[in-house]
């Protein structure tokens, strides 16, 4: 079936590898950093370094679908790529392609969305759990999810400190406010909460606040939201 779709494998030797060739990792090759056996992993060559005898492989969709979650998460946290890999020419052999470029792109986007926030470390892992299944580019839905999550998680009222410099308005960095409820969502400012400063009531961005009591169950959820908002 593969031959009828993609044609026969080119009659080449591994030393003749070119950009676009489909290759498979031979037996005995490992990723030492993650202690992973790479044998059988397959992809297409996207770059050839003839001088140093290396090739850059963009993994195909089947290989991407089988990457361990821990491998992808660790790579994201360390700022490393998980969809490509450098190997010596002699570490790979020519193979018949198993998919098409559009399959690779779709799979890469799906995985990227699942691990979109892992580069933020442990907080990123928690954020990914909260926003699981939501496209990282779908800002309205992301805000809706945060509103749903925080409305169910936070206990009102609670004291919060203004943590960001305020160029204008009645609030100043370091002010202590009483947060009463989530009021609305604004595209630029995110979740807006109703707060009291003294006897007066205001509306203020939650992303600029931090729960005063660090041991309170409100502290970490508010902090996660602020971290996400700053990195969206």
PASEBA-1860 file (N, C-alpha, C; in nm, 3 decimals):
! residues 232
1> XXXXXXXX> 0.084/-0.122/0.000/0.000/0.000/0.000/0.087/0.126/0.000 ~ 0.198/0.125/0.080/0.284/0.241/0.084/0.348/0.268/-0.052 ~ 0.385/0.161/-0.123/0.451/0.180/-0.251/0.356/0.243/-0.352 ~ 0.229/0.204/-0.347/0.133/0.258/-0.442/0.106/0.405/-0.415 ~ 0.123/0.447/-0.287/0.097/0.586/-0.252/0.218/0.675/-0.274 ~ 0.336/0.625/-0.238/0.453/0.711/-0.235/0.562/0.669/-0.333 ~ 0.551/0.555/-0.395/0.655/0.511/-0.487/0.762/0.434/-0.416 ~ 0.853/0.374/-0.490/0.957/0.292/-0.432/1.067/0.378/-0.371
9> XXXXXXXX> 1.136/0.319/-0.276/1.247/0.387/-0.212/1.357/0.412/-0.313 ~ 1.415/0.534/-0.314/1.521/0.564/-0.409/1.641/0.472/-0.389 ~ 1.706/0.436/-0.499/1.823/0.348/-0.493/1.944/0.432/-0.456 ~ 1.957/0.465/-0.328/2.066/0.548/-0.279/2.140/0.475/-0.168 ~ 2.259/0.525/-0.137/2.331/0.483/-0.020/2.320/0.593/0.084 ~ 2.341/0.558/0.211/2.323/0.657/0.318/2.415/0.777/0.301 ~ 2.527/0.758/0.234/2.619/0.870/0.212/2.567/0.970/0.113 ~ 2.463/0.935/0.037/2.406/1.024/-0.065/2.282/1.096/-0.016
17> XXXXXXXX> 2.263/1.102/0.114/2.140/1.158/0.169/2.122/1.304/0.130 ~ 1.995/1.339/0.097/1.960/1.475/0.057/1.844/1.526/0.141 ~ 1.826/1.657/0.142/1.710/1.717/0.206/1.583/1.662/0.142 ~ 1.488/1.622/0.225/1.362/1.565/0.176/1.357/1.415/0.180 ~ 1.474/1.348/0.191/1.476/1.202/0.198/1.413/1.154/0.327 ~ 1.339/1.044/0.320/1.285/0.980/0.440/1.389/0.882/0.492 ~ 1.415/0.889/0.622/1.516/0.802/0.683/1.462/0.743/0.814 ~ 1.525/0.633/0.853/1.490/0.564/0.976/1.617/0.545/1.058
25> XXXXXXXX> 1.607/0.562/1.190/1.723/0.546/1.278/1.755/0.399/1.292 ~ 1.883/0.364/1.279/1.923/0.224/1.286/1.928/0.178/1.432 ~ 1.942/0.048/1.451/1.948/-0.012/1.585/2.073/0.035/1.659 ~ 2.058/0.051/1.791/2.172/0.084/1.874/2.193/0.231/1.898 ~ 2.107/0.318/1.843/2.122/0.463/1.861/2.030/0.511/1.973 ~ 2.087/0.586/2.068/2.010/0.633/2.182/2.026/0.784/2.202 ~ 1.925/0.842/2.264/1.936/0.978/2.314/1.987/0.965/2.457 ~ 2.114/0.999/2.477/2.176/0.978/2.607/2.119/1.070/2.714
33> XXXXXXXX> 2.076/1.191/2.675/2.022/1.285/2.774/1.895/1.232/2.838 ~ 1.810/1.167/2.759/1.682/1.119/2.809/1.676/0.967/2.820 ~ 1.788/0.899/2.790/1.796/0.754/2.795/1.684/0.690/2.712 ~ 1.672/0.737/2.588/1.569/0.688/2.497/1.632/0.611/2.382 ~ 1.575/0.495/2.351/1.618/0.419/2.234/1.551/0.479/2.111 ~ 1.631/0.528/2.017/1.578/0.595/1.899/1.561/0.500/1.780 ~ 1.598/0.375/1.796/1.591/0.280/1.685/1.450/0.273/1.628 ~ 1.438/0.287/1.498/1.308/0.279/1.432/1.236/0.411/1.418
41> XXXXXXXX> 1.285/0.516/1.486/1.223/0.646/1.470/1.246/0.693/1.326 ~ 1.147/0.756/1.269/1.155/0.789/1.127/1.113/0.933/1.101 ~ 1.171/0.991/0.997/1.135/1.128/0.958/1.198/1.165/0.826 ~ 1.196/1.295/0.798/1.253/1.346/0.673/1.371/1.437/0.704 ~ 1.472/1.431/0.620/1.589/1.516/0.637/1.553/1.659/0.599 ~ 1.575/1.752/0.691/1.547/1.892/0.663/1.674/1.974/0.646 ~ 1.788/1.915/0.682/1.915/1.987/0.670/2.029/1.886/0.663 ~ 2.126/1.911/0.577/2.243/1.825/0.565/2.368/1.907/0.594
49> XXXXXXXX> 2.445/1.864/0.694/2.572/1.928/0.726/2.683/1.836/0.675 ~ 2.719/1.854/0.548/2.815/1.764/0.485/2.953/1.775/0.550 ~ 2.989/1.895/0.594/3.121/1.917/0.653/3.140/1.834/0.778 ~ 3.037/1.831/0.863/3.047/1.759/0.990/2.976/1.625/0.988 ~ 2.923/1.588/0.870/2.862/1.456/0.852/2.737/1.435/0.936 ~ 2.658/1.542/0.955/2.535/1.533/1.032/2.414/1.564/0.943 ~ 2.299/1.511/0.985/2.172/1.546/0.921/2.072/1.585/1.029 ~ 1.986/1.680/0.997/1.878/1.718/1.087/1.751/1.650/1.037
57> XXXXXXXX> 1.691/1.572/1.126/1.571/1.496/1.089/1.448/1.559/1.152 ~ 1.347/1.586/1.070/1.216/1.629/1.120/1.131/1.503/1.130 ~ 1.096/1.465/1.252/1.022/1.339/1.273/0.889/1.340/1.199 ~ 0.851/1.223/1.147/0.722/1.214/1.077/0.609/1.204/1.179 ~ 0.485/1.205/1.131/0.370/1.212/1.221/0.356/1.088/1.309 ~ 0.394/0.971/1.257/0.383/0.849/1.336/0.482/0.849/1.452 ~ 0.604/0.895/1.425/0.703/0.906/1.532/0.658/1.010/1.635 ~ 0.609/1.124/1.589/0.564/1.229/1.680/0.452/1.179/1.770
65> XXXXXXXX> 0.359/1.102/1.714/0.246/1.052/1.791/0.289/0.958/1.903 ~ 0.407/0.900/1.889/0.455/0.803/1.988/0.564/0.857/2.079 ~ 0.592/0.986/2.070/0.690/1.045/2.161/0.637/1.039/2.303 ~ 0.717/0.999/2.400/0.672/0.998/2.540/0.638/1.138/2.588 ~ 0.529/1.151/2.662/0.490/1.282/2.714/0.601/1.346/2.797 ~ 0.668/1.263/2.877/0.774/1.316/2.964/0.888/1.374/2.881 ~ 0.916/1.312/2.767/1.021/1.359/2.678/0.987/1.498/2.623 ~ 0.862/1.513/2.577/0.819/1.642/2.521/0.817/1.749/2.629
73> XXXXXXXX> 0.762/1.714/2.747/0.753/1.811/2.857/0.891/1.858/2.900 ~ 0.985/1.764/2.916/1.121/1.800/2.957/1.189/1.886/2.851 ~ 1.168/1.851/2.724/1.228/1.929/2.616/1.175/2.072/2.616 ~ 1.045/2.087/2.638/0.985/2.220/2.643/1.043/2.301/2.758 ~ 1.056/2.239/2.875/1.106/2.310/2.992/1.250/2.353/2.973 ~ 1.328/2.274/2.898/1.469/2.305/2.878/1.494/2.388/2.751 ~ 1.384/2.422/2.682/1.398/2.501/2.560/1.458/2.423/2.445 ~ 1.438/2.292/2.444/1.492/2.207/2.339/1.383/2.166/2.241
81> XXXXXXXX> 1.422/2.134/2.121/1.325/2.087/2.022/1.292/1.940/2.043 ~ 1.168/1.902/2.020/1.129/1.762/2.030/1.082/1.707/1.896 ~ 1.063/1.793/1.798/1.013/1.749/1.667/1.124/1.731/1.565 ~ 1.248/1.765/1.601/1.363/1.745/1.512/1.478/1.688/1.593 ~ 1.577/1.634/1.521/1.690/1.572/1.591/1.810/1.565/1.497 ~ 1.928/1.598/1.550/2.053/1.586/1.475/2.113/1.448/1.497 ~ 2.151/1.382/1.387/2.218/1.252/1.395/2.328/1.246/1.290 ~ 2.426/1.162/1.315/2.529/1.138/1.215/2.467/1.062/1.098
89> XXXXXXXX> 2.522/1.081/0.979/2.468/1.014/0.860/2.463/0.863/0.877 ~ 2.568/0.808/0.940/2.573/0.662/0.953/2.473/0.608/1.055 ~ 2.404/0.697/1.128/2.304/0.653/1.227/2.167/0.631/1.166 ~ 2.151/0.663/1.038/2.020/0.649/0.974/2.034/0.571/0.843 ~ 1.920/0.520/0.798/1.914/0.451/0.670/1.792/0.500/0.594 ~ 1.797/0.493/0.464/1.685/0.536/0.383/1.562/0.450/0.409 ~ 1.445/0.510/0.403/1.319/0.440/0.428/1.210/0.500/0.342 ~ 1.104/0.426/0.323/0.989/0.478/0.249/0.908/0.569/0.340
97> XXXXXXXX> 0.863/0.683/0.290/0.781/0.774/0.372/0.651/0.707/0.414 ~ 0.606/0.741/0.535/0.485/0.680/0.591/0.367/0.776/0.599 ~ 0.391/0.901/0.564/0.285/1.001/0.572/0.318/1.114/0.477 ~ 0.242/1.222/0.490/0.265/1.340/0.407/0.298/1.458/0.497 ~ 0.353/1.562/0.437/0.396/1.679/0.513/0.281/1.741/0.593 ~ 0.161/1.741/0.535/0.047/1.800/0.607/0.010/1.719/0.730 ~ 0.039/1.587/0.728/0.015/1.504/0.846/0.111/1.543/0.958 ~ 0.236/1.570/0.920/0.336/1.611/1.018/0.295/1.743/1.082
105> XXXXXXXX> 0.255/1.839/1.000/0.218/1.971/1.051/0.100/1.963/1.146 ~ -0.001/1.884/1.109/-0.119/1.871/1.194/-0.083/1.807/1.328 ~ 0.000/1.704/1.325/0.040/1.636/1.448/0.125/1.727/1.535 ~ 0.218/1.800/1.472/0.303/1.892/1.546/0.219/1.998/1.616 ~ 0.119/2.052/1.549/0.034/2.154/1.608/-0.048/2.098/1.724 ~ -0.096/1.976/1.709/-0.175/1.913/1.815/-0.091/1.893/1.940 ~ 0.029/1.842/1.922/0.118/1.819/2.036/0.162/1.952/2.097 ~ 0.195/2.049/2.010/0.238/2.179/2.059/0.132/2.245/2.147
113> XXXXXXXX> 0.005/2.229/2.110/-0.103/2.285/2.191/-0.112/2.220/2.327 ~ -0.090/2.090/2.331/-0.099/2.015/2.457/0.010/2.057/2.555 ~ 0.127/2.091/2.502/0.241/2.124/2.588/0.280/2.272/2.576 ~ 0.184/2.355/2.539/0.214/2.495/2.507/0.276/2.572/2.622 ~ 0.247/2.535/2.746/0.291/2.615/2.860/0.400/2.547/2.940 ~ 0.447/2.431/2.896/0.546/2.357/2.975/0.681/2.427/2.984 ~ 0.707/2.522/2.895/0.834/2.595/2.903/0.840/2.681/3.029 ~ 0.728/2.696/3.098/0.724/2.775/3.221/0.756/2.690/3.344
121> XXXXXXXX> 0.795/2.565/3.322/0.832/2.478/3.433/0.713/2.419/3.505 ~ 0.726/2.401/3.637/0.620/2.335/3.714/0.488/2.413/3.704 ~ 0.497/2.545/3.709/0.376/2.626/3.694/0.314/2.602/3.557 ~ 0.398/2.586/3.455/0.347/2.559/3.321/0.273/2.428/3.312 ~ 0.321/2.327/3.384/0.252/2.197/3.385/0.111/2.213/3.444 ~ 0.102/2.289/3.552/-0.029/2.310/3.615/-0.121/2.391/3.524 ~ -0.065/2.491/3.457/-0.145/2.570/3.365/-0.196/2.483/3.251 ~ -0.111/2.394/3.201/-0.152/2.304/3.093/-0.268/2.215/3.135
129> XXXXXXXX> -0.269/2.172/3.260/-0.380/2.090/3.310/-0.509/2.171/3.315 ~ -0.498/2.296/3.356/-0.617/2.381/3.364/-0.674/2.408/3.226 ~ -0.586/2.431/3.128/-0.628/2.472/2.993/-0.627/2.356/2.894 ~ -0.625/2.236/2.942/-0.617/2.118/2.855/-0.729/2.118/2.751 ~ -0.690/2.090/2.626/-0.787/2.078/2.518/-0.825/2.208/2.450 ~ -0.770/2.320/2.497/-0.803/2.450/2.440/-0.687/2.499/2.353 ~ -0.717/2.542/2.234/-0.616/2.596/2.142/-0.546/2.714/2.209 ~ -0.413/2.712/2.213/-0.338/2.819/2.280/-0.355/2.954/2.212
137> XXXXXXXX> -0.410/2.956/2.092/-0.434/3.082/2.021/-0.577/3.133/2.036 ~ -0.662/3.053/2.101/-0.803/3.091/2.117/-0.820/3.170/2.246 ~ -0.782/3.297/2.241/-0.781/3.380/2.361/-0.916/3.390/2.431 ~ -1.027/3.413/2.359/-1.156/3.420/2.429/-1.190/3.293/2.506 ~ -1.162/3.177/2.447/-1.193/3.052/2.516/-1.100/3.030/2.635 ~ -0.975/3.073/2.621/-0.881/3.061/2.732/-0.926/3.146/2.851 ~ -0.968/3.270/2.824/-1.018/3.354/2.932/-1.144/3.295/2.995 ~ -1.229/3.238/2.911/-1.352/3.176/2.962/-1.318/3.061/3.056
145> XXXXXXXX> -1.216/2.984/3.018/-1.176/2.872/3.103/-1.118/2.920/3.234 ~ -1.035/3.026/3.228/-0.980/3.081/3.352/-1.091/3.134/3.443 ~ -1.189/3.201/3.384/-1.301/3.253/3.464/-1.375/3.139/3.531 ~ -1.398/3.033/3.457/-1.469/2.916/3.511/-1.387/2.852/3.624 ~ -1.258/2.833/3.597/-1.171/2.768/3.696/-1.159/2.850/3.824 ~ -1.131/2.980/3.809/-1.109/3.064/3.927/-1.238/3.089/4.004 ~ -1.349/3.098/3.934/-1.477/3.116/4.003/-1.508/2.997/4.093 ~ -1.466/2.878/4.047/-1.492/2.757/4.123/-1.386/2.733/4.230
153> XXXXXXXX> -1.268/2.794/4.215/-1.155/2.765/4.302/-1.135/2.868/4.413 ~ -1.152/2.995/4.380/-1.124/3.101/4.477/-1.236/3.116/4.580 ~ -1.198/3.156/4.699/-1.293/3.186/4.805/-1.294/3.337/4.827 ~ -1.410/3.399/4.805/-1.422/3.544/4.818/-1.489/3.579/4.951 ~ -1.459/3.697/5.007/-1.356/3.792/4.963/-1.219/3.750/5.015 ~ -1.113/3.807/4.955/-0.978/3.784/5.006/-0.894/3.908/4.981 ~ -0.792/3.923/5.062/-0.703/4.038/5.049/-0.596/4.011/4.944 ~ -0.569/4.113/4.863/-0.467/4.099/4.758/-0.385/4.227/4.751
161> XXXXXXXX> -0.261/4.210/4.709/-0.169/4.323/4.694/-0.152/4.357/4.547 ~ -0.148/4.485/4.516/-0.119/4.529/4.380/0.030/4.507/4.356 ~ 0.062/4.421/4.259/0.202/4.382/4.237/0.268/4.451/4.118 ~ 0.191/4.519/4.037/0.244/4.583/3.918/0.236/4.735/3.929 ~ 0.333/4.802/3.870/0.332/4.949/3.867/0.209/4.998/3.791 ~ 0.142/5.098/3.850/0.022/5.155/3.789/0.052/5.298/3.744 ~ 0.048/5.317/3.613/0.083/5.448/3.558/-0.023/5.553/3.589 ~ -0.147/5.510/3.594/-0.255/5.603/3.624/-0.363/5.531/3.704
169> XXXXXXXX> -0.458/5.608/3.754/-0.567/5.550/3.831/-0.543/5.560/3.980 ~ -0.640/5.514/4.060/-0.633/5.530/4.206/-0.544/5.428/4.276 ~ -0.500/5.322/4.204/-0.420/5.218/4.268/-0.271/5.244/4.250 ~ -0.195/5.197/4.349/-0.050/5.206/4.344/0.010/5.071/4.383 ~ 0.131/5.043/4.331/0.197/4.921/4.369/0.210/4.910/4.520 ~ 0.175/4.793/4.574/0.181/4.773/4.718/0.050/4.795/4.789 ~ -0.049/4.856/4.723/-0.181/4.876/4.784/-0.243/4.740/4.818 ~ -0.314/4.736/4.929/-0.386/4.616/4.970/-0.534/4.637/4.944
177> XXXXXXXX> -0.591/4.547/4.864/-0.732/4.558/4.826/-0.809/4.436/4.876 ~ -0.939/4.452/4.885/-1.026/4.340/4.918/-1.095/4.296/4.789 ~ -1.064/4.176/4.743/-1.122/4.124/4.618/-1.255/4.058/4.652 ~ -1.362/4.106/4.588/-1.497/4.059/4.622/-1.552/3.955/4.525 ~ -1.520/3.970/4.395/-1.572/3.876/4.296/-1.508/3.903/4.160 ~ -1.523/3.804/4.069/-1.483/3.825/3.930/-1.598/3.896/3.861 ~ -1.568/4.010/3.803/-1.673/4.095/3.747/-1.695/4.071/3.598 ~ -1.587/4.063/3.520/-1.601/4.053/3.375/-1.468/4.012/3.312
185> XXXXXXXX> -1.468/4.006/3.178/-1.346/3.978/3.103/-1.329/4.088/2.999 ~ -1.212/4.150/2.996/-1.178/4.250/2.896/-1.064/4.197/2.811 ~ -1.075/4.217/2.680/-0.978/4.158/2.587/-0.834/4.197/2.620 ~ -0.811/4.322/2.655/-0.674/4.369/2.680/-0.629/4.337/2.822 ~ -0.718/4.351/2.918/-0.680/4.341/3.059/-0.711/4.205/3.121 ~ -0.781/4.119/3.050/-0.812/3.987/3.104/-0.926/3.991/3.204 ~ -0.916/3.904/3.305/-1.021/3.897/3.406/-1.020/4.023/3.493 ~ -1.138/4.082/3.507/-1.152/4.202/3.590/-1.226/4.164/3.716
193> XXXXXXXX> -1.170/4.200/3.831/-1.233/4.168/3.959/-1.286/4.295/4.024 ~ -1.390/4.277/4.102/-1.444/4.389/4.181/-1.366/4.393/4.311 ~ -1.312/4.511/4.342/-1.230/4.524/4.463/-1.275/4.645/4.544 ~ -1.235/4.645/4.669/-1.257/4.762/4.754/-1.124/4.813/4.806 ~ -1.110/4.945/4.798/-0.996/5.013/4.859/-1.056/5.114/4.956 ~ -1.040/5.080/5.081/-1.112/5.160/5.180/-1.261/5.134/5.165 ~ -1.338/5.241/5.149/-1.482/5.227/5.133/-1.526/5.229/4.987 ~ -1.433/5.256/4.899/-1.469/5.272/4.758/-1.454/5.141/4.681
201> XXXXXXXX> -1.543/5.122/4.584/-1.542/5.002/4.501/-1.485/5.035/4.363 ~ -1.397/4.948/4.314/-1.335/4.965/4.183/-1.337/4.832/4.108 ~ -1.302/4.841/3.981/-1.281/4.722/3.899/-1.135/4.723/3.856 ~ -1.068/4.605/3.869/-0.923/4.603/3.854/-0.878/4.470/3.793 ~ -0.771/4.471/3.711/-0.724/4.346/3.649/-0.667/4.249/3.752 ~ -0.714/4.128/3.749/-0.666/4.026/3.841/-0.518/3.995/3.818 ~ -0.472/4.010/3.694/-0.333/3.977/3.662/-0.233/4.064/3.736 ~ -0.278/4.179/3.790/-0.190/4.271/3.862/-0.198/4.253/4.013
209> XXXXXXXX> -0.259/4.141/4.056/-0.278/4.118/4.198/-0.212/3.987/4.242 ~ -0.183/3.983/4.373/-0.134/3.860/4.435/-0.201/3.847/4.571 ~ -0.251/3.727/4.601/-0.315/3.706/4.731/-0.214/3.731/4.842 ~ -0.253/3.808/4.941/-0.163/3.847/5.051/-0.119/3.726/5.132 ~ -0.213/3.640/5.165/-0.183/3.523/5.247/-0.126/3.412/5.157 ~ 0.005/3.388/5.166/0.070/3.290/5.081/0.026/3.147/5.113 ~ -0.028/3.125/5.232/-0.075/2.992/5.269/-0.222/2.971/5.233 ~ -0.285/3.076/5.186/-0.426/3.067/5.148/-0.443/2.982/5.022
217> XXXXXXXX> -0.553/2.906/5.011/-0.579/2.831/4.888/-0.604/2.921/4.768 ~ -0.619/3.051/4.793/-0.637/3.146/4.683/-0.504/3.185/4.619 ~ -0.395/3.172/4.692/-0.267/3.227/4.646/-0.218/3.164/4.517 ~ -0.207/3.033/4.512/-0.148/2.968/4.396/-0.231/2.982/4.268 ~ -0.365/2.966/4.276/-0.444/2.986/4.154/-0.431/3.128/4.096 ~ -0.428/3.229/4.182/-0.412/3.366/4.134/-0.273/3.384/4.073 ~ -0.173/3.322/4.135/-0.036/3.330/4.084/-0.025/3.260/3.948 ~ -0.088/3.144/3.933/-0.085/3.073/3.805/-0.147/3.157/3.695
225> XXXXXXXX> -0.259/3.219/3.726/-0.324/3.304/3.626/-0.233/3.420/3.587 ~ -0.169/3.484/3.684/-0.081/3.598/3.656/0.037/3.555/3.569 ~ 0.094/3.438/3.599/0.206/3.386/3.519/0.161/3.359/3.375 ~ 0.045/3.295/3.362/-0.007/3.267/3.227/-0.032/3.397/3.151 ~ -0.096/3.494/3.216/-0.130/3.619/3.149/-0.004/3.689/3.100 ~ 0.102/3.687/3.180/0.226/3.755/3.143/0.298/3.685/3.028 ~ 0.266/3.559/3.005/0.338/3.481/2.903/0.252/3.439/2.785 ~ 0.129/3.486/2.780/0.041/3.444/2.670/0.087/3.505/2.538
END
